[in-house]
Amino acid sequence: MKDISYATIVENILVIIQNLTGLGAAVALFFFLFGIVKYLTHSDNASKRTESVQTITYGLVALFVLIAVWGLVLLLQKSLLDESGLNIPQFKSAEAAGK
């Protein structure tokens, strides 16, 4: 049986979150583009234009949030995981610091 470490678990969780974030960003981009097409095709109907602007706005907000989450996951991967495994920052006590 393969030995599973905390670093492997954390890395797998971060990879899953990153993949789901990428999928969500693709869906948000689709809604943004769908809103633009809908806005252009229904330029004569005011209620449809308002609905299209809401779709565009929701798509942009979702893209911004998902890209921010993606960046946060990458930051966590870079700061917590290195070649030697899990790298959790710790505070040194005054005795350990040599004071």
C-alpha positions in Angstrom: 0.0 0.0 0.0 1.3 3.4 -0.9 2.2 5.8 1.9 0.2 9.0 1.7 1.6 12.1 3.3 0.0 15.4 4.2 1.8 17.1 1.4 0.3 14.7 -1.1 -3.2 15.3 0.3 -2.8 19.1 0.3 -1.3 19.1 -3.2 -4.2 16.9 -4.5 -6.8 19.2 -2.9 -5.2 22.3 -4.4 -5.0 20.7 -7.8 -8.7 19.8 -7.6 -9.6 23.3 -6.6 -7.5 24.7 -9.4 -9.2 22.5 -12.0 -12.6 23.3 -10.8 -11.7 27.0 -10.9 -10.6 26.7 -14.5 -13.8 24.9 -15.4 -15.8 27.7 -13.6 -13.8 30.4 -15.5 -14.7 28.7 -18.8 -18.4 28.7 -17.9 -18.2 32.3 -16.8 -16.5 33.3 -20.0 -19.2 31.5 -21.9 -21.9 33.5 -20.1 -20.0 36.7 -20.7 -19.8 36.0 -24.5 -23.4 34.8 -24.5 -24.5 38.1 -23.0 -22.6 40.1 -25.6 -24.2 38.1 -28.4 -27.6 38.4 -26.8 -27.1 42.1 -26.4 -26.2 42.6 -30.1 -29.0 40.4 -31.4 -31.7 42.0 -29.3 -30.6 45.7 -29.6 -34.2 46.8 -30.4 -35.8 45.3 -27.2 -35.1 47.3 -24.0 -36.0 44.5 -21.6 -33.8 42.0 -23.5 -30.9 44.5 -23.5 -31.2 45.0 -19.7 -31.2 41.2 -19.3 -28.2 40.9 -21.5 -26.3 43.6 -19.5 -27.0 41.6 -16.3 -25.7 38.5 -17.9 -22.5 40.3 -19.0 -22.1 41.8 -15.6 -22.5 38.4 -13.8 -20.1 36.8 -16.2 -17.4 39.5 -15.6 -17.8 39.3 -11.8 -17.6 35.5 -11.9 -14.5 35.7 -14.1 -12.8 38.2 -11.7 -13.6 36.1 -8.6 -12.5 32.8 -10.2 -9.3 34.3 -11.5 -8.6 35.6 -8.0 -9.2 32.2 -6.5 -7.0 30.6 -9.1 -4.2 33.1 -8.1 -4.8 32.3 -4.5 -4.4 28.6 -5.1 -1.2 29.1 -7.1 0.1 31.3 -4.2 -0.7 28.5 -1.7 1.0 25.9 -3.9 4.1 28.0 -4.2 4.3 29.0 -0.5 3.2 25.7 1.1 4.6 23.1 -1.2 8.2 22.9 -2.4 10.4 20.0 -3.6 10.8 18.6 -0.1 7.1 18.4 0.6 4.8 20.4 2.9 6.4 23.6 4.0 4.3 25.2 6.7 5.8 28.4 8.1 6.4 28.2 11.8 7.4 30.7 14.5 10.6 30.1 16.4 10.6 30.3 20.1 13.0 32.6 21.9 15.1 29.6 23.0 15.3 28.2 19.6 16.3 31.5 18.1 19.3 31.7 20.4 18.2 34.5 22.7 
